Amino acid sequence: MHKDPKCRLLASAGKDGNIHIWDTIQGTVVRSLSGHTACVTSIRWGGEGLIYSGSQDRTVKVWRVSDGIICRNLVGHAHWVNTLALNTDYALRTSCFDPKTGCKRPATEEEVAVSPILF
């Protein structure tokens, strides 16, 4: 779960691959986002009206909450996306997880040099 910056909306996700946007005052679902094919493991609000989601389907998706459109679909992860983090400029950062050792690993110099995606 993750709250939007104004604390009006809450995003929740689960094993079915869907993300639900809740109105925190009314306690109702105002939008459901479908597009992942496996469990959503991480969600973060970023920028004005955007949600970033990472999944065991090895993708990161950037959603426009107002209409549920997927703005970006980032593919190429070797394993599931375990965690998402955004900096203060909403540049996306992801962490890796090694299923053989169960350890997170630090980013390599090459990975650090990759340009961030800004919205």
N, CA, C and O atoms as CSV, one atom per row, in Angstrom:
chain,resi,resn,atom,element,x,y,z
A,1,MET,N,N,0.839,-1.178,0.000
A,1,MET,CA,C,0.000,0.000,0.000
A,1,MET,C,C,0.883,1.241,0.000
A,1,MET,O,O,1.992,1.234,0.536
A,2,HIS,N,N,0.378,2.291,-0.603
A,2,HIS,CA,C,1.101,3.553,-0.612
A,2,HIS,C,C,0.103,4.687,-0.805
A,2,HIS,O,O,-0.761,4.613,-1.678
A,3,LYS,N,N,0.220,5.745,0.016
A,3,LYS,CA,C,-0.672,6.908,-0.073
A,3,LYS,C,C,-0.125,7.922,-1.061
A,3,LYS,O,O,1.088,8.052,-1.225
A,4,ASP,N,N,-1.029,8.640,-1.720
A,4,ASP,CA,C,-0.607,9.733,-2.588
A,4,ASP,C,C,-0.096,10.883,-1.723
A,4,ASP,O,O,-0.370,10.918,-0.524
A,5,PRO,N,N,0.645,11.827,-2.316
A,5,PRO,CA,C,1.226,12.920,-1.522
A,5,PRO,C,C,0.205,13.749,-0.745
A,5,PRO,O,O,0.544,14.312,0.296
A,6,LYS,N,N,-1.024,13.835,-1.221
A,6,LYS,CA,C,-2.050,14.623,-0.530
A,6,LYS,C,C,-2.838,13.789,0.476
A,6,LYS,O,O,-3.720,14.312,1.157
A,7,CYS,N,N,-2.527,12.502,0.574
A,7,CYS,CA,C,-3.182,11.564,1.499
A,7,CYS,C,C,-4.675,11.410,1.229
A,7,CYS,O,O,-5.420,10.995,2.116
A,8,ARG,N,N,-5.111,11.731,0.047
A,8,ARG,CA,C,-6.526,11.571,-0.324
A,8,ARG,C,C,-6.773,10.174,-0.905
A,8,ARG,O,O,-7.847,9.600,-0.723
A,9,LEU,N,N,-5.762,9.632,-1.610
A,9,LEU,CA,C,-5.901,8.335,-2.263
A,9,LEU,C,C,-4.883,7.349,-1.722
A,9,LEU,O,O,-3.788,7.725,-1.305
A,10,LEU,N,N,-5.261,6.093,-1.738
A,10,LEU,CA,C,-4.390,5.009,-1.293
A,10,LEU,C,C,-4.369,3.959,-2.392
A,10,LEU,O,O,-5.419,3.573,-2.905
A,11,ALA,N,N,-3.186,3.499,-2.752
A,11,ALA,CA,C,-3.056,2.431,-3.746
A,11,ALA,C,C,-2.736,1.134,-3.022
A,11,ALA,O,O,-1.862,1.097,-2.156
A,12,SER,N,N,-3.448,0.072,-3.378
A,12,SER,CA,C,-3.167,-1.249,-2.824
A,12,SER,C,C,-3.026,-2.233,-3.979
A,12,SER,O,O,-3.610,-2.043,-5.046
A,13,ALA,N,N,-2.253,-3.271,-3.757
A,13,ALA,CA,C,-2.030,-4.268,-4.807
A,13,ALA,C,C,-1.857,-5.631,-4.171
A,13,ALA,O,O,-1.644,-5.755,-2.965
A,14,GLY,N,N,-1.955,-6.653,-5.009
A,14,GLY,CA,C,-1.839,-7.986,-4.449
A,14,GLY,C,C,-1.478,-9.050,-5.454
A,14,GLY,O,O,-0.947,-8.775,-6.531
A,15,LYS,N,N,-1.782,-10.274,-5.072
A,15,LYS,CA,C,-1.380,-11.443,-5.841
A,15,LYS,C,C,-2.066,-11.556,-7.196
A,15,LYS,O,O,-1.547,-12.219,-8.094
A,16,ASP,N,N,-3.210,-10.928,-7.357
A,16,ASP,CA,C,-3.946,-11.059,-8.619
A,16,ASP,C,C,-3.401,-10.163,-9.730
A,16,ASP,O,O,-3.892,-10.223,-10.857
A,17,GLY,N,N,-2.392,-9.331,-9.436
A,17,GLY,CA,C,-1.796,-8.457,-10.439
A,17,GLY,C,C,-2.522,-7.139,-10.631
A,17,GLY,O,O,-2.119,-6.330,-11.466
A,18,ASN,N,N,-3.575,-6.910,-9.882
A,18,ASN,CA,C,-4.342,-5.669,-10.005
A,18,ASN,C,C,-3.958,-4.668,-8.926
A,18,ASN,O,O,-3.505,-5.036,-7.842
A,19,ILE,N,N,-4.148,-3.399,-9.248
A,19,ILE,CA,C,-3.914,-2.307,-8.307
A,19,ILE,C,C,-5.255,-1.610,-8.105
A,19,ILE,O,O,-5.971,-1.340,-9.069
A,20,HIS,N,N,-5.585,-1.327,-6.873
A,20,HIS,CA,C,-6.843,-0.645,-6.567
A,20,HIS,C,C,-6.531,0.706,-5.936
A,20,HIS,O,O,-5.695,0.806,-5.038
A,21,ILE,N,N,-7.207,1.739,-6.412
A,21,ILE,CA,C,-7.058,3.096,-5.894
A,21,ILE,C,C,-8.272,3.381,-5.020
A,21,ILE,O,O,-9.415,3.316,-5.470
A,22,TRP,N,N,-7.996,3.695,-3.766
A,22,TRP,CA,C,-9.054,3.914,-2.774
A,22,TRP,C,C,-9.168,5.390,-2.424
A,22,TRP,O,O,-8.160,6.086,-2.300
A,23,ASP,N,N,-10.383,5.859,-2.266
A,23,ASP,CA,C,-10.650,7.172,-1.693
A,23,ASP,C,C,-10.589,6.982,-0.179
A,23,ASP,O,O,-11.397,6.243,0.383
A,24,THR,N,N,-9.643,7.637,0.483
A,24,THR,CA,C,-9.439,7.412,1.916
A,24,THR,C,C,-10.544,8.027,2.778
A,24,THR,O,O,-10.714,7.633,3.932
A,25,ILE,N,N,-11.281,8.968,2.244
A,25,ILE,CA,C,-12.368,9.576,3.010
A,25,ILE,C,C,-13.646,8.743,2.881
A,25,ILE,O,O,-14.318,8.472,3.877
A,26,GLN,N,N,-13.976,8.341,1.658
A,26,GLN,CA,C,-15.194,7.562,1.417
A,26,GLN,C,C,-15.007,6.073,1.710
A,26,GLN,O,O,-15.974,5.361,1.981
A,27,GLY,N,N,-13.746,5.604,1.654
A,27,GLY,CA,C,-13.481,4.183,1.876
A,27,GLY,C,C,-13.918,3.299,0.722
A,27,GLY,O,O,-14.254,2.130,0.912
A,28,THR,N,N,-13.911,3.871,-0.481
A,28,THR,CA,C,-14.352,3.120,-1.655
A,28,THR,C,C,-13.252,3.058,-2.711
A,28,THR,O,O,-12.366,3.912,-2.755
A,29,VAL,N,N,-13.325,2.039,-3.556
A,29,VAL,CA,C,-12.397,1.924,-4.685
A,29,VAL,C,C,-12.881,2.868,-5.779
A,29,VAL,O,O,-14.033,2.792,-6.207
A,30,VAL,N,N,-11.997,3.764,-6.234
A,30,VAL,CA,C,-12.370,4.711,-7.284
A,30,VAL,C,C,-11.837,4.295,-8.651
A,30,VAL,O,O,-12.324,4.771,-9.677
A,31,ARG,N,N,-10.842,3.414,-8.673
A,31,ARG,CA,C,-10.306,2.920,-9.940
A,31,ARG,C,C,-9.533,1.642,-9.680
A,31,ARG,O,O,-8.884,1.493,-8.644
A,32,SER,N,N,-9.609,0.719,-10.634
A,32,SER,CA,C,-8.787,-0.490,-10.598
A,32,SER,C,C,-7.906,-0.495,-11.836
A,32,SER,O,O,-8.370,-0.203,-12.939
A,33,LEU,N,N,-6.642,-0.824,-11.652
A,33,LEU,CA,C,-5.671,-0.848,-12.741
A,33,LEU,C,C,-5.273,-2.296,-13.013
A,33,LEU,O,O,-4.787,-2.992,-12.121
A,34,SER,N,N,-5.481,-2.742,-14.241
A,34,SER,CA,C,-5.143,-4.110,-14.626
A,34,SER,C,C,-4.111,-4.078,-15.740
A,34,SER,O,O,-4.222,-3.289,-16.678
A,35,GLY,N,N,-3.105,-4.939,-15.632
A,35,GLY,CA,C,-2.083,-4.985,-16.675
A,35,GLY,C,C,-0.931,-5.904,-16.335
A,35,GLY,O,O,-0.270,-6.425,-17.233
A,36,HIS,N,N,-0.681,-6.111,-15.052
A,36,HIS,CA,C,0.360,-7.057,-14.657
A,36,HIS,C,C,-0.183,-8.475,-14.777
A,36,HIS,O,O,-1.378,-8.709,-14.598
A,37,THR,N,N,0.700,-9.415,-15.080
A,37,THR,CA,C,0.283,-10.813,-15.227
A,37,THR,C,C,0.690,-11.671,-14.042
A,37,THR,O,O,0.500,-12.887,-14.063
A,38,ALA,N,N,1.246,-11.054,-13.013
A,38,ALA,CA,C,1.647,-11.769,-11.795
A,38,ALA,C,C,1.498,-10.816,-10.614
A,38,ALA,O,O,1.096,-9.664,-10.778
A,39,CYS,N,N,1.821,-11.303,-9.443
A,39,CYS,CA,C,1.712,-10.550,-8.197
A,39,CYS,C,C,2.428,-9.201,-8.286
A,39,CYS,O,O,3.573,-9.131,-8.735
A,40,VAL,N,N,1.759,-8.140,-7.862
A,40,VAL,CA,C,2.387,-6.822,-7.771
A,40,VAL,C,C,3.092,-6.755,-6.427
A,40,VAL,O,O,2.462,-6.911,-5.381
A,41,THR,N,N,4.400,-6.521,-6.454
A,41,THR,CA,C,5.216,-6.563,-5.242
A,41,THR,C,C,5.546,-5.192,-4.681
A,41,THR,O,O,5.949,-5.079,-3.524
A,42,SER,N,N,5.379,-4.142,-5.490
A,42,SER,CA,C,5.731,-2.807,-5.019
A,42,SER,C,C,4.935,-1.761,-5.791
A,42,SER,O,O,4.764,-1.869,-7.005
A,43,ILE,N,N,4.451,-0.745,-5.074
A,43,ILE,CA,C,3.778,0.385,-5.713
A,43,ILE,C,C,4.235,1.674,-5.041
A,43,ILE,O,O,4.463,1.715,-3.832
A,44,ARG,N,N,4.364,2.717,-5.843
A,44,ARG,CA,C,4.772,4.034,-5.343
A,44,ARG,C,C,4.066,5.111,-6.143
A,44,ARG,O,O,3.947,5.015,-7.365
A,45,TRP,N,N,3.599,6.135,-5.447
A,45,TRP,CA,C,3.081,7.324,-6.118
A,45,TRP,C,C,4.275,8.128,-6.589
A,45,TRP,O,O,5.286,8.218,-5.892
A,46,GLY,N,N,4.159,8.717,-7.780
A,46,GLY,CA,C,5.253,9.535,-8.291
A,46,GLY,C,C,4.737,10.597,-9.227
A,46,GLY,O,O,3.941,10.313,-10.123
A,47,GLY,N,N,5.180,11.805,-9.027
A,47,GLY,CA,C,4.698,12.878,-9.878
A,47,GLY,C,C,3.230,13.141,-9.614
A,47,GLY,O,O,2.646,12.584,-8.685
A,48,GLU,N,N,2.656,13.967,-10.410
A,48,GLU,CA,C,1.250,14.330,-10.229
A,48,GLU,C,C,0.357,13.292,-10.890
A,48,GLU,O,O,0.269,13.225,-12.116
A,49,GLY,N,N,-0.303,12.484,-10.070
A,49,GLY,CA,C,-1.264,11.524,-10.588
A,49,GLY,C,C,-0.694,10.289,-11.244
A,49,GLY,O,O,-1.385,9.639,-12.029
A,50,LEU,N,N,0.556,9.942,-10.945
A,50,LEU,CA,C,1.168,8.739,-11.512
A,50,LEU,C,C,1.429,7.707,-10.431
A,50,LEU,O,O,1.717,8.051,-9.285
A,51,ILE,N,N,1.326,6.438,-10.806
A,51,ILE,CA,C,1.701,5.336,-9.924
A,51,ILE,C,C,2.701,4.463,-10.662
A,51,ILE,O,O,2.517,4.141,-11.836
A,52,TYR,N,N,3.760,4.085,-9.963
A,52,TYR,CA,C,4.747,3.136,-10.467
A,52,TYR,C,C,4.464,1.802,-9.790
A,52,TYR,O,O,4.235,1.755,-8.582
A,53,SER,N,N,4.479,0.721,-10.560
A,53,SER,CA,C,4.254,-0.600,-9.975
A,53,SER,C,C,5.294,-1.583,-10.491
A,53,SER,O,O,5.657,-1.565,-11.667
A,54,GLY,N,N,5.768,-2.440,-9.593
A,54,GLY,CA,C,6.703,-3.504,-9.948
A,54,GLY,C,C,6.056,-4.837,-9.647
A,54,GLY,O,O,5.252,-4.950,-8.722
A,55,SER,N,N,6.408,-5.858,-10.436
A,55,SER,CA,C,5.688,-7.119,-10.331
A,55,SER,C,C,6.599,-8.324,-10.510
A,55,SER,O,O,7.727,-8.222,-10.994
A,56,GLN,N,N,6.068,-9.465,-10.102
A,56,GLN,CA,C,6.753,-10.723,-10.356
A,56,GLN,C,C,6.703,-11.093,-11.833
A,56,GLN,O,O,7.331,-12.073,-12.234
A,57,ASP,N,N,5.978,-10.340,-12.652
A,57,ASP,CA,C,6.012,-10.566,-14.099
A,57,ASP,C,C,7.242,-9.914,-14.739
A,57,ASP,O,O,7.387,-9.908,-15.962
A,58,ARG,N,N,8.130,-9.364,-13.894
A,58,ARG,CA,C,9.419,-8.779,-14.295
A,58,ARG,C,C,9.261,-7.470,-15.066
A,58,ARG,O,O,10.096,-7.136,-15.907
A,59,THR,N,N,8.197,-6.737,-14.781
A,59,THR,CA,C,8.000,-5.440,-15.422
A,59,THR,C,C,7.784,-4.351,-14.377
A,59,THR,O,O,7.401,-4.615,-13.237
A,60,VAL,N,N,8.042,-3.123,-14.807
A,60,VAL,CA,C,7.660,-1.928,-14.060
A,60,VAL,C,C,6.702,-1.173,-14.969
A,60,VAL,O,O,6.998,-0.939,-16.141
A,61,LYS,N,N,5.577,-0.801,-14.432
A,61,LYS,CA,C,4.601,-0.036,-15.200
A,61,LYS,C,C,4.387,1.318,-14.528
A,61,LYS,O,O,4.396,1.434,-13.303
A,62,VAL,N,N,4.197,2.331,-15.360
A,62,VAL,CA,C,3.865,3.668,-14.874
A,62,VAL,C,C,2.448,3.960,-15.360
A,62,VAL,O,O,2.172,3.938,-16.560
A,63,TRP,N,N,1.567,4.229,-14.421
A,63,TRP,CA,C,0.141,4.402,-14.692
A,63,TRP,C,C,-0.282,5.853,-14.487
A,63,TRP,O,O,0.207,6.531,-13.584
A,64,ARG,N,N,-1.189,6.316,-15.330
A,64,ARG,CA,C,-1.860,7.594,-15.112
A,64,ARG,C,C,-3.167,7.256,-14.399
A,64,ARG,O,O,-4.051,6.628,-14.982
A,65,VAL,N,N,-3.287,7.667,-13.156
A,65,VAL,CA,C,-4.411,7.259,-12.319
A,65,VAL,C,C,-5.739,7.809,-12.833
A,65,VAL,O,O,-6.763,7.139,-12.706
A,66,SER,N,N,-5.746,8.991,-13.399
A,66,SER,CA,C,-7.007,9.625,-13.811
A,66,SER,C,C,-7.807,8.784,-14.798
A,66,SER,O,O,-9.037,8.799,-14.769
A,67,ASP,N,N,-7.116,8.047,-15.674
A,67,ASP,CA,C,-7.839,7.237,-16.661
A,67,ASP,C,C,-7.371,5.782,-16.722
A,67,ASP,O,O,-7.893,5.003,-17.519
A,68,GLY,N,N,-6.396,5.406,-15.890
A,68,GLY,CA,C,-5.937,4.021,-15.841
A,68,GLY,C,C,-5.026,3.602,-16.973
A,68,GLY,O,O,-4.755,2.413,-17.138
A,69,ILE,N,N,-4.550,4.549,-17.754
A,69,ILE,CA,C,-3.679,4.253,-18.893
A,69,ILE,C,C,-2.267,3.929,-18.410
A,69,ILE,O,O,-1.756,4.577,-17.496
A,70,ILE,N,N,-1.636,2.921,-19.027
A,70,ILE,CA,C,-0.224,2.621,-18.763
A,70,ILE,C,C,0.605,3.566,-19.627
A,70,ILE,O,O,0.580,3.470,-20.854
A,71,CYS,N,N,1.339,4.478,-18.988
A,71,CYS,CA,C,2.167,5.457,-19.699
A,71,CYS,C,C,3.491,4.852,-20.152
A,71,CYS,O,O,4.004,5.182,-21.222
A,72,ARG,N,N,4.028,3.980,-19.339
A,72,ARG,CA,C,5.307,3.325,-19.629
A,72,ARG,C,C,5.219,1.876,-19.183
A,72,ARG,O,O,4.605,1.564,-18.163
A,73,ASN,N,N,5.840,0.993,-19.959
A,73,ASN,CA,C,5.951,-0.415,-19.598
A,73,ASN,C,C,7.422,-0.787,-19.740
A,73,ASN,O,O,7.920,-0.964,-20.851
A,74,LEU,N,N,8.103,-0.904,-18.624
A,74,LEU,CA,C,9.539,-1.170,-18.631
A,74,LEU,C,C,9.775,-2.667,-18.475
A,74,LEU,O,O,9.362,-3.267,-17.483
A,75,VAL,N,N,10.436,-3.264,-19.454
A,75,VAL,CA,C,10.687,-4.703,-19.450
A,75,VAL,C,C,12.189,-4.956,-19.461
A,75,VAL,O,O,12.979,-4.041,-19.690
A,76,GLY,N,N,12.578,-6.203,-19.213
A,76,GLY,CA,C,13.986,-6.569,-19.300
A,76,GLY,C,C,14.606,-7.007,-17.997
A,76,GLY,O,O,15.784,-7.366,-17.974
A,77,HIS,N,N,13.861,-6.992,-16.915
A,77,HIS,CA,C,14.409,-7.484,-15.657
A,77,HIS,C,C,14.590,-8.994,-15.751
A,77,HIS,O,O,13.735,-9.691,-16.297
A,78,ALA,N,N,15.696,-9.498,-15.221
A,78,ALA,CA,C,15.974,-10.932,-15.255
A,78,ALA,C,C,15.111,-11.698,-14.255
A,78,ALA,O,O,14.878,-12.895,-14.419
A,79,HIS,N,N,14.649,-11.019,-13.244
A,79,HIS,CA,C,13.817,-11.650,-12.231
A,79,HIS,C,C,12.736,-10.656,-11.842
A,79,HIS,O,O,12.676,-9.562,-12.403
A,80,TRP,N,N,11.876,-11.017,-10.886
A,80,TRP,CA,C,10.798,-10.101,-10.524
A,80,TRP,C,C,11.346,-8.804,-9.947
A,80,TRP,O,O,12.475,-8.748,-9.459
A,81,VAL,N,N,10.536,-7.778,-10.013
A,81,VAL,CA,C,10.884,-6.483,-9.437
A,81,VAL,C,C,10.407,-6.507,-7.994
A,81,VAL,O,O,9.207,-6.531,-7.721
A,82,ASN,N,N,11.362,-6.500,-7.078
A,82,ASN,CA,C,11.063,-6.676,-5.666
A,82,ASN,C,C,10.705,-5.364,-4.971
A,82,ASN,O,O,9.841,-5.340,-4.095
A,83,THR,N,N,11.364,-4.278,-5.358
A,83,THR,CA,C,11.189,-2.999,-4.681
A,83,THR,C,C,11.320,-1.863,-5.682
A,83,THR,O,O,12.097,-1.952,-6.632
A,84,LEU,N,N,10.572,-0.811,-5.473
A,84,LEU,CA,C,10.703,0.411,-6.261
A,84,LEU,C,C,11.034,1.563,-5.331
A,84,LEU,O,O,10.583,1.608,-4.186
A,85,ALA,N,N,11.818,2.480,-5.834
A,85,ALA,CA,C,12.102,3.704,-5.089
A,85,ALA,C,C,12.214,4.846,-6.087
A,85,ALA,O,O,12.725,4.667,-7.192
A,86,LEU,N,N,11.739,6.008,-5.695
A,86,LEU,CA,C,11.818,7.206,-6.522
A,86,LEU,C,C,12.585,8.264,-5.761
A,86,LEU,O,O,12.456,8.377,-4.542
A,87,ASN,N,N,13.394,9.051,-6.484
A,87,ASN,CA,C,14.039,10.160,-5.789
A,87,ASN,C,C,13.092,11.357,-5.781
A,87,ASN,O,O,11.958,11.249,-6.249
A,88,THR,N,N,13.534,12.482,-5.261
A,88,THR,CA,C,12.646,13.640,-5.113
A,88,THR,C,C,12.217,14.241,-6.450
A,88,THR,O,O,11.231,14.976,-6.508
A,89,ASP,N,N,12.945,13.938,-7.521
A,89,ASP,CA,C,12.556,14.380,-8.863
A,89,ASP,C,C,11.749,13.313,-9.595
A,89,ASP,O,O,11.502,13.427,-10.795
A,90,TYR,N,N,11.342,12.278,-8.867
A,90,TYR,CA,C,10.575,11.155,-9.406
A,90,TYR,C,C,11.341,10.361,-10.455
A,90,TYR,O,O,10.741,9.790,-11.366
A,91,ALA,N,N,12.664,10.323,-10.330
A,91,ALA,CA,C,13.456,9.427,-11.168
A,91,ALA,C,C,13.336,8.037,-10.559
A,91,ALA,O,O,13.510,7.865,-9.353
A,92,LEU,N,N,13.043,7.062,-11.381
A,92,LEU,CA,C,12.804,5.708,-10.909
A,92,LEU,C,C,14.103,5.001,-10.559
A,92,LEU,O,O,15.086,5.068,-11.297
A,93,ARG,N,N,14.089,4.327,-9.427
A,93,ARG,CA,C,15.183,3.452,-9.009
A,93,ARG,C,C,14.558,2.106,-8.684
A,93,ARG,O,O,13.475,2.054,-8.101
A,94,THR,N,N,15.224,1.020,-9.050
A,94,THR,CA,C,14.723,-0.301,-8.667
A,94,THR,C,C,15.821,-1.033,-7.933
A,94,THR,O,O,16.999,-0.716,-8.096
A,95,SER,N,N,15.449,-2.004,-7.131
A,95,SER,CA,C,16.452,-2.847,-6.495
A,95,SER,C,C,16.321,-4.244,-7.060
A,95,SER,O,O,15.289,-4.614,-7.620
A,96,CYS,N,N,17.373,-5.005,-6.906
A,96,CYS,CA,C,17.400,-6.363,-7.440
A,96,CYS,C,C,17.332,-7.364,-6.304
A,96,CYS,O,O,17.607,-7.036,-5.149
A,97,PHE,N,N,16.973,-8.553,-6.636
A,97,PHE,CA,C,16.906,-9.625,-5.652
A,97,PHE,C,C,17.466,-10.877,-6.295
A,97,PHE,O,O,17.013,-11.274,-7.369
A,98,ASP,N,N,18.433,-11.501,-5.665
A,98,ASP,CA,C,19.035,-12.722,-6.187
A,98,ASP,C,C,18.306,-13.915,-5.587
A,98,ASP,O,O,18.441,-14.173,-4.391
A,99,PRO,N,N,17.533,-14.654,-6.390
A,99,PRO,CA,C,16.754,-15.762,-5.838
A,99,PRO,C,C,17.610,-16.927,-5.349
A,99,PRO,O,O,17.142,-17.749,-4.561
A,100,LYS,N,N,18.847,-17.007,-5.804
A,100,LYS,CA,C,19.713,-18.108,-5.367
A,100,LYS,C,C,20.252,-17.881,-3.963
A,100,LYS,O,O,20.336,-18.818,-3.169
A,101,THR,N,N,20.618,-16.639,-3.652
A,101,THR,CA,C,21.191,-16.349,-2.341
A,101,THR,C,C,20.195,-15.692,-1.400
A,101,THR,O,O,20.375,-15.710,-0.182
A,102,GLY,N,N,19.145,-15.113,-1.967
A,102,GLY,CA,C,18.171,-14.404,-1.145
A,102,GLY,C,C,18.683,-13.054,-0.682
A,102,GLY,O,O,18.137,-12.472,0.255
A,103,CYS,N,N,19.731,-12.543,-1.330
A,103,CYS,CA,C,20.341,-11.276,-0.913
A,103,CYS,C,C,20.119,-10.206,-1.960
A,103,CYS,O,O,20.160,-10.460,-3.163
A,104,LYS,N,N,19.885,-9.020,-1.475
A,104,LYS,CA,C,19.888,-7.873,-2.371
A,104,LYS,C,C,21.339,-7.565,-2.692
A,104,LYS,O,O,22.225,-7.795,-1.870
A,105,ARG,N,N,21.577,-7.052,-3.874
A,105,ARG,CA,C,22.941,-6.695,-4.240
A,105,ARG,C,C,22.989,-5.215,-4.586
A,105,ARG,O,O,21.997,-4.644,-5.038
A,106,PRO,N,N,24.147,-4.595,-4.371
A,106,PRO,CA,C,24.270,-3.187,-4.750
A,106,PRO,C,C,24.322,-3.053,-6.271
A,106,PRO,O,O,24.708,-3.990,-6.969
A,107,ALA,N,N,23.939,-1.903,-6.768
A,107,ALA,CA,C,23.992,-1.646,-8.203
A,107,ALA,C,C,25.439,-1.601,-8.678
A,107,ALA,O,O,26.326,-1.138,-7.961
A,108,THR,N,N,25.664,-2.087,-9.894
A,108,THR,CA,C,26.991,-2.013,-10.494
A,108,THR,C,C,27.206,-0.601,-11.031
A,108,THR,O,O,26.257,0.177,-11.128
A,109,GLU,N,N,28.451,-0.268,-11.380
A,109,GLU,CA,C,28.731,1.054,-11.948
A,109,GLU,C,C,27.948,1.260,-13.235
A,109,GLU,O,O,27.457,2.357,-13.502
A,110,GLU,N,N,27.833,0.205,-14.030
A,110,GLU,CA,C,27.087,0.304,-15.280
A,110,GLU,C,C,25.613,0.606,-15.018
A,110,GLU,O,O,25.014,1.417,-15.724
A,111,GLU,N,N,25.028,-0.036,-14.014
A,111,GLU,CA,C,23.627,0.209,-13.687
A,111,GLU,C,C,23.415,1.625,-13.162
A,111,GLU,O,O,22.405,2.260,-13.469
A,112,VAL,N,N,24.352,2.114,-12.382
A,112,VAL,CA,C,24.249,3.472,-11.848
A,112,VAL,C,C,24.317,4.494,-12.973
A,112,VAL,O,O,23.692,5.552,-12.891
A,113,ALA,N,N,25.083,4.182,-14.037
A,113,ALA,CA,C,25.266,5.115,-15.146
A,113,ALA,C,C,24.050,5.212,-16.059
A,113,ALA,O,O,23.979,6.121,-16.886
A,114,VAL,N,N,23.099,4.303,-15.930
A,114,VAL,CA,C,21.904,4.334,-16.773
A,114,VAL,C,C,21.098,5.584,-16.447
A,114,VAL,O,O,20.880,5.902,-15.278
A,115,SER,N,N,20.663,6.282,-17.469
A,115,SER,CA,C,19.897,7.511,-17.271
A,115,SER,C,C,18.569,7.219,-16.606
A,115,SER,O,O,17.905,6.242,-16.952
A,116,PRO,N,N,18.170,8.053,-15.650
A,116,PRO,CA,C,16.865,7.866,-15.019
A,116,PRO,C,C,15.745,8.242,-15.980
A,116,PRO,O,O,15.952,8.987,-16.938
A,117,ILE,N,N,14.583,7.726,-15.711
A,117,ILE,CA,C,13.392,8.087,-16.473
A,117,ILE,C,C,12.670,9.159,-15.671
A,117,ILE,O,O,12.260,8.922,-14.535
A,118,LEU,N,N,12.517,10.320,-16.255
A,118,LEU,CA,C,11.872,11.438,-15.569
A,118,LEU,C,C,10.510,11.705,-16.180
A,118,LEU,O,O,10.339,11.601,-17.395
A,119,PHE,N,N,9.543,12.049,-15.347
A,119,PHE,CA,C,8.201,12.395,-15.811
A,119,PHE,C,C,7.833,13.742,-15.275
A,119,PHE,O,O,6.737,14.234,-15.543
